[in-house]
Amino acid sequence: MLSSAKRVDRLPPGTGGSSLATNTNSGSYRLEGIESQFSPFVNARVEVSGEVKPAAADKADSGNSSPILLVEFIQKTASTCR
């Protein structure tokens, strides 16, 4: 789970980005990818990019309405989340 997220657009206007990604103003995202990819970044400030998908509607995820971010890139920007 990525929390306290702040969206930063780094694409030239009119290029890339889906309408779902553009219209999503969530402060938290469920990350989807390889678990070992995320474990080194627990409790660190990170920069993440990828594809935004709508929140899952299956029974196992009931009560969690955070959108999903299919992670393509992640890097640490600070050792703590402060």
C-alpha positions in Angstrom: 0.0 0.0 0.0 1.3 3.4 -0.9 0.0 6.1 1.4 0.2 9.9 1.5 0.7 9.9 -2.3 1.0 13.1 -4.3 0.5 13.0 -8.0 3.1 14.8 -10.1 2.6 15.0 -13.9 5.9 14.8 -15.8 4.5 14.2 -19.3 4.2 16.9 -21.9 0.6 18.2 -22.2 -1.5 16.1 -24.5 0.7 13.0 -24.4 0.4 9.7 -22.4 -1.7 9.2 -19.4 -5.1 7.5 -19.3 -8.3 9.4 -18.3 -8.5 7.1 -15.2 -5.0 8.2 -14.2 -5.7 11.9 -14.9 -9.0 11.8 -12.9 -7.7 9.8 -9.9 -7.0 12.0 -7.0 -6.4 9.4 -4.4 -4.0 9.8 -1.4 -3.4 6.0 -1.3 -2.9 3.3 -3.9 -2.7 -0.5 -3.7 0.5 -1.5 -5.4 0.5 -4.4 -7.8 3.8 -6.1 -8.8 6.5 -8.4 -7.6 6.5 -8.4 -3.7 10.3 -8.5 -3.6 10.3 -5.4 -5.7 8.6 -3.4 -2.9 10.1 -4.8 0.3 13.3 -2.7 0.2 11.1 0.4 0.2 8.9 -0.2 3.2 8.6 3.0 5.3 10.7 5.0 2.8 9.7 7.9 0.6 9.5 6.7 -2.9 8.8 7.8 -6.5 6.6 5.4 -8.3 5.3 5.3 -11.8 3.0 2.9 -13.6 -0.5 2.3 -14.8 -3.5 3.2 -12.6 -6.3 0.6 -12.6 -9.8 1.0 -11.0 -10.2 -0.4 -7.5 -10.9 -4.1 -7.4 -14.5 -5.1 -7.0 -14.0 -8.7 -5.9 -15.1 -10.1 -2.5 -11.6 -10.5 -1.2 -11.0 -6.8 -1.4 -14.3 -5.6 -0.1 -14.0 -2.4 1.9 -10.8 -1.3 0.1 -11.7 1.3 -2.5 -8.1 2.5 -3.2 -7.2 2.5 -6.9 -4.5 0.0 -8.0 -1.1 1.1 -9.3 0.5 -1.5 -11.6 4.1 -0.5 -10.8 6.6 -0.1 -13.7 9.2 1.9 -11.8 10.1 2.6 -8.2 13.0 4.4 -6.6 13.8 5.6 -3.1 13.9 9.4 -2.7 14.4 9.5 1.1 15.0 6.9 3.8 11.9 7.9 5.8 8.4 8.9 4.9 8.5 12.3 6.7 
